[in-house]
Structures are given as structure tokens and as C-alpha cells.
Amino acid sequence: MRTLQIIARWLDDRLHLTRLWNETAGHKVPASSASWFYVFGSATLVCFIVQVLTGALLAFVYVPSASQAWNSLEYLNHAQYLGWYIRAVHEWGSTFMVAIMTLHMIQVFLFGAYKFPRELTWISGVVLLLLTLGMAFTGQILRFDQDAYWGLGIGASIVGRVPFMGGNLVQLLLAGPIIAGETLSRFFSFHVFLIPGLILALVSVHLRLVLAKGINEYPRPGHPVVKETYPDEYEDLLRKDGVPFAPHAIGKDLVFAALVIAGILICAAVFGPKGPAGPADPTIIDTNPRPDFYFLAVFAALALLPAWMEVVALFIAPIVLIGFLLALPFLFNTGEKSWKRRPTAVLSVIAIMTVLGVLAFMGETSPWSPRMDAWSADPIPVQYLRRRTPLQVRGALVFQNKQCRNCHSLGSTGGKRGPALDGIAGRMTDPEIVRQVIQGGGNMPAYGKKLRPAEVDALVAFLHTLVESGTSAARDSSIPPRIEPH
């Protein structure tokens, strides 16, 4: 034991291990920060470590080549021992990292931790969030399946619209004018080397800022930040109520980190990895690419907004939002921290997260996209064919063969781009249905030149039978109703 103590003292004298511990893990923090609200930052770092470890394992097998990338993922899924599970852990680690980092930013915002003197801590966190989203985007491109190929094509077209330097940015992004083998190598470098290196460097800066300016104390109503007095107040708080981060305040961080790791491992085992879908093929244009969940809200917004709003959604809104986040600690540098005294901040978070949640749900379901296989994959429910005349049954065949079900649903099956037709006869008269079919309107194309008159008659006869229970067919109000004699 004496020999070990001598060796330990000698190493400590050369490496200053005790001083390093005291200034990092052992630094004092306000006792109020030992709270479950303060665990999201360390959990985000844990997720990043999971990403680094699993990414290194995947890199042993993954081939960043246009001809081999898809095959290497298939090999991981079906041939490599536990390859599918490593892929799943990597994917779910990315999902957890983005979600927990978002929660961390919300907590910092609501607790006023961006105010003086922690402006740079907030700014570095915003940049880390953007880099994390960039890492998520480049990661899904490496699948190089249909979703990745067409998603990258859409991203490149957006970048190409940047004024003055759009063409140069596309060349930088794709390593050429088109998506090719060099493109995948470029994104592999982004995902494996450049962005993780920037994240590591910025995490070091972020942690240094946390150590230099301290962890924000739990905000109390009626204790606003005043530049002239806050540093002394914080030092006095540490003297009176400060505790070492380790071992006093680190307990909840370790418990939450364990829960996060367990959540990642369980989700990976239950749900498995995503894709790859069909191999990237530019000749297949009948596809419906959908991004991973982090970008579903943007995907839905671009699909729902009118064309003239695209420039606003793609360029003006992101610049304004990022600029506001970076300027936030300077615009609202002092004053009340507690969310209980900042109702505007609370309502803003609720409104923004609600909008993002609704858009993400719509992006996942994408009701505006036709179901191109609905006409062949979903037969017309039997209840819509019982007790129909031959003409009406023929109309059902026209309805199915002309692929009307790609956009319209019957019995909750089929596309959702157009309205459900279960009760169409109760909303429209026969002449209105004929006019809609022949002339089109709204999002519906005109079928006047694609249907013979006999097919139109049969289709309208079938649609005339689609009346919801308890209602009657629509009629022209200009024509007096016929009164049956008793």
C-alpha cells in the first residue's frame, strides 16, 4: 500500500490529477441544481458517446460507395452477427440525442440560463444543436436507399436556390453536379470526420464555459439578474449552499443516463433499424421519400405551404429563427429568470412545440401524398358492393381501375389526398359529381378526356349509392321535392 501511495503521489505531482478533479467533476455547483431538470445536458453527451462507439463499429463493415453502400447495410442486417442491432442502436441513439438536446434547450430557455453571464454557453449550445441536426441528416443519406437518394435530391435543389452561390454550394454538397459515388464519399466524410470533430471541439468549449461561469441555479421568482450584483451573488450562493458536482449532484445525472441507455437498447431490440428501403435508383420516380423524424415538420410545412411561401419557409424563416436564438442572450440579458414570471416564454414554447408536433404527425402520415398502390392493394370493401345493380357494380370497377382510391378512401382504406367518399352522395348531387369528375377542381385533375361517357354514367351510379347511414342523398334545392301520394 505504501508503494502504491508513493506512485499515486508521484503521478499526481506530475499530472495534477487531484487539481484536475477538483476543477472539473469536483467543482462546486448550487445545491438547487441537483434536480431532475438539470439532467438533459449530460444525457445528450451520453447519447453522443453511444453514437461514436456504434458508429466506429459500423465503419468496420459499411462501404461508402454508391455500388456497395446499400449492399453493406443489407449485409449488416442479415449476415453480420448482431449487425442489425448495432445499426438499430446507432439510429435510436441519434433519435434520443436530438430529442434530449431539444429538451435541454427548452429547459435552459425556460430557466433563463442564457442570461448574463452565460451568453456564450447558450450560443455554443445552439451551434451544437445545429451540428447535431447536420449529423442526423448526413447519417440518413448514408443509407443510400430511395428515401436517401430523393431526399438528397430535394435538399440539393433547395441549396441550389441560394442567391449568387447556389451552384457552388451544390458542387460542394454533392462533390459534383449530380448525385454520384463521390457524393456518398463526401457525406461519409461529413458524418464520420468533420461534424463529429466540430462537435467534440465545441463540447469542450461548452463544458469549459460551464466550469468558468458555473451551472445556473434553480430560478426563484423575484430574483432578477442584475449585471452589477449577480457575480457576487452567485459566489456567495456557492459559499453558503454549494456542493461538489461529484458525488453530491451527479447522482440524478447517472440515473437518467442509465435510463436513456436502457431506452435506446430496448427501442433498438423492439423496433430494429430503419431500412434500407429499395436501393437508390434515379429511374424510379414513382416514390414517396420521407425524412427521419427530426425533419418531418419541415417536410410537412413545405408540402402544405403554397408555392409563393417556399422562399420564406426555406430561407427567410430559418435565418430569422437562428439569428433570434443567437441574439437571445443579448436581447434579454438581464431580468427575471423564473418561468413563473415569464408567461410569454412558456406560451411560446407550448405554441412552437404544438405546431412542430402537429406538423411532424402530418409529415409521418403525409395525407397529401397519393397511395400509389391503393387501387391494387386495397379491394373495395364488400359492403359497398352488396345489393348493387350491374351498372353500379361496373361503376365500382371503373372506380378501382382508374385508380381513384389512390387519392380517395372507402371504408377507411385508400389515399387521403382527396376527401373520403363514404358519404359523397349525401354531399353532392349527381350533376355535381359529373361536373367534378369531368372538369376536376381543387387538387383533382379533370378526367373528361380519360373516361368514356358510359364509364362516367357507371361511376356516378356507383357513387350515388355511397350515403352514410341515417342520411339521404343530396338533391338540387331549386327543384321542388316530389311528394308521394298517400
PASELUM-278959 format. One record per residue (C-alpha): residue in three letters; x, y, z. Coordinates in steps of 0.02 Angstrom, whole numbers, plus 50000, padded with zeros to 5 digits. Example, Ala and Ser with C-alpha at 12.3 -4.5 7.8 and 13.67 -1.06 7.14 Angstrom:
 type     x     y     z
  ALA 50615 49775 50390
  SER 50684 49947 50357
This chain:
 type     x     y     z
  MET 50000 50000 50000
  ARG 50140 50120 50041
  THR 50220 50087 49872
  LEU 50053 50120 49783
  GLN 50033 50283 49882
  ILE 50206 50339 49829
  ILE 50167 50301 49647
  ALA 49998 50391 49660
  ARG 50079 50546 49737
  TRP 50214 50545 49603
  LEU 50083 50536 49463
  ASP 49977 50669 49547
  ASP 50129 50783 49563
  ARG 50165 50766 49376
  LEU 49988 50762 49306
  HIS 49895 50866 49437
  LEU 49755 50737 49442
  THR 49684 50798 49608
  ARG 49679 50977 49548
  LEU 49601 50922 49382
  TRP 49465 50826 49475
  ASN 49428 50971 49592
  GLU 49414 51092 49448
  THR 49303 50981 49340
  ALA 49197 50843 49417
  GLY 49227 50907 49592
  HIS 49186 51091 49558
  LYS 49052 51170 49666
  VAL 48876 51193 49599
  PRO 48721 51266 49681
  ALA 48631 51134 49783
  SER 48469 51180 49693
  SER 48544 51121 49528
  ALA 48546 50941 49592
  SER 48375 50923 49511
  TRP 48294 50813 49379
  PHE 48276 50969 49271
  TYR 48466 50976 49252
  VAL 48499 50800 49184
  PHE 48469 50832 48998
  GLY 48640 50905 48958
  SER 48739 50756 49024
  ALA 48615 50635 48943
  THR 48645 50718 48775
  LEU 48832 50690 48797
  VAL 48798 50506 48839
  CYS 48698 50488 48678
  PHE 48842 50564 48580
  ILE 48962 50437 48657
  VAL 48843 50297 48606
  GLN 48844 50368 48429
  VAL 49034 50372 48423
  LEU 49052 50193 48485
  THR 48918 50117 48374
  GLY 48974 50221 48225
  ALA 49151 50154 48244
  LEU 49084 49976 48244
  LEU 48978 50007 48089
  ALA 49125 50085 47998
  PHE 49213 49914 48002
  VAL 49081 49846 47881
  TYR 49000 49996 47795
  VAL 49070 50037 47623
  PRO 49045 50221 47571
  SER 49024 50178 47388
  ALA 48873 50205 47277
  SER 48882 50024 47220
  GLN 48916 49946 47390
  ALA 48833 50056 47524
  TRP 48661 49976 47509
  ASN 48734 49801 47500
  SER 48841 49830 47654
  LEU 48687 49883 47754
  GLU 48595 49728 47694
  TYR 48744 49625 47750
  LEU 48738 49709 47920
  ASN 48552 49675 47934
  HIS 48554 49492 47882
  ALA 48729 49418 47885
  GLN 48839 49507 48011
  TYR 48817 49442 48189
  LEU 48715 49574 48285
  GLY 48742 49694 48141
  TRP 48558 49739 48136
  TYR 48562 49777 48322
  ILE 48714 49892 48309
  ARG 48627 49984 48167
  ALA 48469 49999 48272
  VAL 48565 50063 48424
  HIS 48652 50192 48314
  GLU 48487 50250 48238
  TRP 48393 50258 48403
  GLY 48541 50343 48485
  SER 48526 50480 48355
  THR 48339 50496 48388
  PHE 48364 50506 48576
  MET 48507 50631 48556
  VAL 48403 50754 48454
  ALA 48252 50736 48569
  ILE 48351 50756 48731
  MET 48453 50901 48664
  THR 48289 50987 48617
  LEU 48226 50961 48796
  HIS 48391 51030 48861
  MET 48373 51188 48756
  ILE 48193 51210 48815
  GLN 48245 51190 48997
  VAL 48387 51315 48978
  PHE 48268 51438 48894
  LEU 48130 51423 49024
  PHE 48254 51435 49169
  GLY 48334 51592 49096
  ALA 48506 51510 49094
  TYR 48551 51604 48934
  LYS 48557 51770 49027
  PHE 48713 51859 49093
  PRO 48848 51794 49113
  ARG 48812 51635 49014
  GLU 48784 51708 48841
  LEU 48922 51607 48758
  THR 48862 51447 48842
  TRP 48692 51469 48758
  ILE 48768 51514 48589
  SER 48881 51361 48590
  GLY 48728 51255 48634
  VAL 48631 51325 48485
  VAL 48776 51284 48369
  LEU 48788 51110 48444
  LEU 48603 51082 48407
  LEU 48629 51134 48225
  LEU 48779 51019 48210
  THR 48678 50875 48285
  LEU 48542 50902 48155
  GLY 48676 50906 48021
  MET 48745 50742 48085
  ALA 48571 50666 48082
  PHE 48542 50723 47902
  THR 48708 50658 47838
  GLY 48678 50494 47929
  GLN 48514 50459 47841
  ILE 48595 50498 47673
  LEU 48722 50358 47705
  ARG 48582 50230 47693
  PHE 48582 50274 47506
  ASP 48411 50198 47477
  GLN 48265 50276 47385
  ASP 48220 50390 47531
  ALA 48401 50448 47547
  TYR 48426 50475 47360
  TRP 48270 50577 47329
  GLY 48284 50667 47496
  LEU 48459 50721 47448
  GLY 48395 50774 47278
  ILE 48266 50885 47362
  GLY 48398 50955 47481
  ALA 48515 50992 47336
  SER 48376 51082 47241
  ILE 48344 51189 47395
  VAL 48528 51231 47414
  GLY 48537 51273 47229
  ARG 48411 51413 47254
  VAL 48527 51509 47371
  PRO 48560 51677 47285
  PHE 48728 51704 47199
  MET 48815 51547 47264
  GLY 48684 51410 47249
  GLY 48778 51320 47110
  ASN 48941 51321 47206
  LEU 48855 51256 47363
  VAL 48778 51112 47264
  GLN 48950 51068 47196
  LEU 49019 51070 47373
  LEU 48875 50965 47440
  LEU 48868 50834 47302
  ALA 49054 50835 47254
  GLY 48996 50870 47076
  PRO 48843 50924 46977
  ILE 48743 50764 47010
  ILE 48720 50631 47145
  ALA 48855 50501 47114
  GLY 48984 50393 47202
  GLU 49085 50546 47253
  THR 48930 50615 47338
  LEU 48922 50469 47459
  SER 49108 50485 47500
  ARG 49081 50670 47534
  PHE 48937 50635 47654
  PHE 49035 50495 47738
  SER 49174 50621 47773
  PHE 49046 50746 47840
  HIS 48962 50617 47951
  VAL 49115 50524 48017
  PHE 49252 50656 48024
  LEU 49203 50838 48000
  ILE 49042 50857 48100
  PRO 49092 50742 48246
  GLY 49259 50835 48256
  LEU 49169 51002 48265
  ILE 49050 50931 48397
  LEU 49195 50868 48503
  ALA 49284 51036 48492
  LEU 49126 51133 48533
  VAL 49078 51015 48676
  SER 49249 51053 48753
  VAL 49215 51239 48737
  HIS 49039 51217 48805
  LEU 49100 51121 48958
  ARG 49237 51248 48986
  LEU 49107 51387 48986
  VAL 49001 51288 49109
  LEU 49151 51271 49225
  ALA 49202 51453 49204
  LYS 49031 51532 49231
  GLY 48950 51397 49336
  ILE 48789 51299 49321
  ASN 48634 51407 49327
  GLU 48548 51399 49495
  TYR 48366 51347 49505
  PRO 48274 51510 49464
  ARG 48170 51588 49602
  PRO 48030 51712 49567
  GLY 48075 51887 49619
  HIS 48264 51865 49599
  PRO 48305 51950 49433
  VAL 48479 51954 49356
  VAL 48570 52119 49382
  LYS 48739 52131 49297
  GLU 48820 52233 49434
  THR 48774 52115 49575
  TYR 48746 51942 49500
  PRO 48929 51879 49501
  ASP 48946 51919 49687
  GLU 48775 51843 49724
  TYR 48823 51683 49634
  GLU 48989 51667 49725
  ASP 48901 51698 49891
  LEU 48774 51562 49845
  LEU 48915 51438 49811
  ARG 48998 51478 49977
  LYS 48837 51456 50076
  ASP 48747 51320 49980
  GLY 48871 51248 49855
  VAL 48906 51061 49841
  PRO 49033 50966 49735
  PHE 48958 50907 49572
  ALA 49031 50735 49608
  PRO 48974 50646 49710
  HIS 48831 50755 49775
  ALA 48747 50819 49617
  ILE 48796 50686 49491
  GLY 48678 50551 49557
  LYS 48524 50603 49458
  ASP 48630 50625 49301
  LEU 48694 50446 49316
  VAL 48519 50376 49347
  PHE 48445 50469 49198
  ALA 48593 50421 49087
  ALA 48562 50238 49133
  LEU 48377 50257 49089
  VAL 48422 50337 48923
  ILE 48543 50197 48879
  ALA 48413 50068 48929
  GLY 48283 50158 48821
  ILE 48399 50157 48671
  LEU 48440 49973 48691
  ILE 48258 49923 48716
  CYS 48195 50025 48567
  ALA 48334 49951 48461
  ALA 48284 49774 48510
  VAL 48096 49802 48488
  PHE 48089 49912 48333
  GLY 48254 49870 48248
  PRO 48345 49980 48122
  LYS 48265 50087 47988
  GLY 48288 50024 47812
  PRO 48370 50023 47699
  ALA 48221 50033 47582
  GLY 48244 49991 47398
  PRO 48416 50032 47325
  ALA 48439 50207 47255
  ASP 48377 50210 47075
  PRO 48355 50377 46985
  THR 48246 50294 46853
  ILE 48110 50253 46981
  ILE 48013 50415 47002
  ASP 47856 50334 47074
  THR 47919 50352 47253
  ASN 47867 50443 47410
  PRO 48026 50492 47504
  ARG 48003 50539 47686
  PRO 48141 50605 47802
  ASP 48179 50542 47976
  PHE 48077 50614 48119
  TYR 48191 50764 48152
  PHE 48143 50842 47985
  LEU 47963 50784 47970
  ALA 47896 50955 48024
  VAL 47996 51042 47888
  PHE 47940 50911 47762
  ALA 47757 50939 47807
  ALA 47772 51129 47807
  LEU 47847 51130 47632
  ALA 47710 51013 47570
  LEU 47568 51115 47645
  LEU 47626 51293 47613
  PRO 47579 51375 47447
  ALA 47716 51392 47317
  TRP 47741 51578 47347
  MET 47785 51541 47529
  GLU 47929 51424 47487
  VAL 48061 51560 47488
  VAL 48000 51618 47659
  ALA 47998 51441 47730
  LEU 48164 51387 47656
  PHE 48273 51540 47679
  ILE 48196 51686 47773
  ALA 48117 51590 47918
  PRO 48271 51483 47961
  ILE 48388 51634 47955
  VAL 48270 51736 48064
  LEU 48248 51592 48188
  ILE 48433 51551 48203
  GLY 48476 51737 48213
  PHE 48348 51760 48353
  LEU 48417 51612 48451
  LEU 48595 51679 48436
  ALA 48541 51855 48484
  LEU 48425 51800 48626
  PRO 48554 51815 48768
  PHE 48595 51992 48712
  LEU 48415 52048 48683
  PHE 48356 51984 48853
  ASN 48518 51988 48950
  THR 48451 52030 49122
  GLY 48290 52023 49220
  GLU 48179 51885 49285
  LYS 48235 51704 49261
  SER 48091 51605 49333
  TRP 47969 51536 49206
  LYS 47831 51576 49330
  ARG 47861 51761 49297
  ARG 47885 51740 49108
  PRO 47718 51685 49036
  THR 47767 51740 48859
  ALA 47914 51619 48861
  VAL 47805 51475 48922
  LEU 47667 51508 48794
  SER 47797 51523 48655
  VAL 47871 51353 48697
  ILE 47697 51273 48706
  ALA 47644 51350 48540
  ILE 47804 51306 48448
  MET 47809 51126 48510
  THR 47624 51102 48471
  VAL 47649 51164 48292
  LEU 47804 51056 48270
  GLY 47713 50905 48342
  VAL 47563 50926 48227
  LEU 47674 50953 48075
  ALA 47779 50801 48120
  PHE 47622 50694 48134
  MET 47562 50757 47966
  GLY 47735 50728 47893
  GLU 47730 50548 47953
  THR 47556 50515 47883
  SER 47576 50635 47733
  PRO 47390 50638 47688
  TRP 47430 50748 47537
  SER 47526 50607 47452
  PRO 47426 50483 47347
  ARG 47440 50299 47393
  MET 47501 50238 47225
  ASP 47463 50055 47265
  ALA 47292 50080 47344
  TRP 47197 50036 47186
  SER 47285 49867 47175
  ALA 47321 49830 47358
  ASP 47154 49878 47438
  PRO 46998 49797 47364
  ILE 46834 49889 47379
  PRO 46751 49835 47543
  VAL 46613 49707 47517
  GLN 46479 49815 47600
  TYR 46493 49939 47457
  LEU 46452 49804 47328
  ARG 46305 49715 47409
  ARG 46133 49741 47330
  ARG 46207 49847 47188
  THR 46139 49845 47011
  PRO 46251 49786 46868
  LEU 46279 49968 46817
  GLN 46332 50015 46993
  VAL 46450 49864 47004
  ARG 46526 49918 46839
  GLY 46550 50090 46914
  ALA 46643 50012 47060
  LEU 46759 49929 46934
  VAL 46788 50097 46849
  PHE 46821 50175 47019
  GLN 46952 50041 47058
  ASN 47034 50025 46887
  LYS 47052 50212 46860
  GLN 47149 50219 47024
  CYS 47026 50337 47111
  ARG 47070 50251 47275
  ASN 47247 50318 47268
  CYS 47177 50486 47324
  HIS 47005 50441 47397
  SER 46968 50318 47536
  LEU 46822 50200 47558
  GLY 46795 50114 47724
  SER 46950 50199 47798
  THR 47065 50121 47666
  GLY 47145 50210 47521
  GLY 47228 50379 47497
  LYS 47189 50536 47595
  ARG 47240 50669 47470
  GLY 47057 50693 47423
  PRO 46903 50683 47534
  ALA 46836 50515 47591
  LEU 46694 50459 47478
  ASP 46593 50353 47602
  GLY 46456 50485 47607
  ILE 46485 50577 47442
  ALA 46305 50555 47385
  GLY 46244 50647 47539
  ARG 46355 50798 47498
  MET 46342 50812 47308
  THR 46204 50786 47181
  ASP 46231 50678 47026
  PRO 46259 50830 46911
  GLU 46387 50900 47035
  ILE 46479 50734 47039
  VAL 46479 50727 46848
  ARG 46549 50904 46838
  GLN 46684 50866 46967
  VAL 46737 50707 46877
  ILE 46741 50782 46703
  GLN 46808 50958 46742
  GLY 46908 50924 46900
  GLY 46937 51059 47030
  GLY 47046 51095 47179
  ASN 47181 50962 47183
  MET 47081 50842 47074
  PRO 47129 50830 46890
  ALA 46998 50830 46753
  TYR 46950 50657 46690
  GLY 46840 50714 46546
  LYS 46962 50650 46415
  LYS 47007 50492 46510
  LEU 46833 50419 46535
  ARG 46703 50368 46406
  PRO 46525 50431 46434
  ALA 46469 50255 46481
  GLU 46608 50245 46612
  VAL 46556 50414 46684
  ASP 46375 50356 46697
  ALA 46427 50194 46784
  LEU 46546 50285 46903
  VAL 46414 50413 46952
  ALA 46287 50273 46977
  PHE 46406 50187 47098
  LEU 46450 50349 47190
  HIS 46264 50386 47206
  THR 46249 50234 47321
  LEU 46379 50299 47444
  VAL 46266 50376 47576
  GLU 46306 50374 47761
  SER 46185 50283 47875
  GLY 46042 50391 47933
  THR 46057 50519 47792
  SER 45977 50537 47622
  ALA 46052 50576 47453
  ALA 46084 50759 47411
  ARG 45961 50843 47293
  ASP 45952 51004 47194
  SER 45865 51131 47305
  SER 45799 51226 47153
  ILE 45688 51078 47110
  PRO 45537 51055 47225
  PRO 45537 50889 47315
  ARG 45419 50758 47246
  ILE 45275 50721 47365
  GLU 45217 50542 47357
  PRO 45027 50519 47368
  HIS 44960 50427 47520
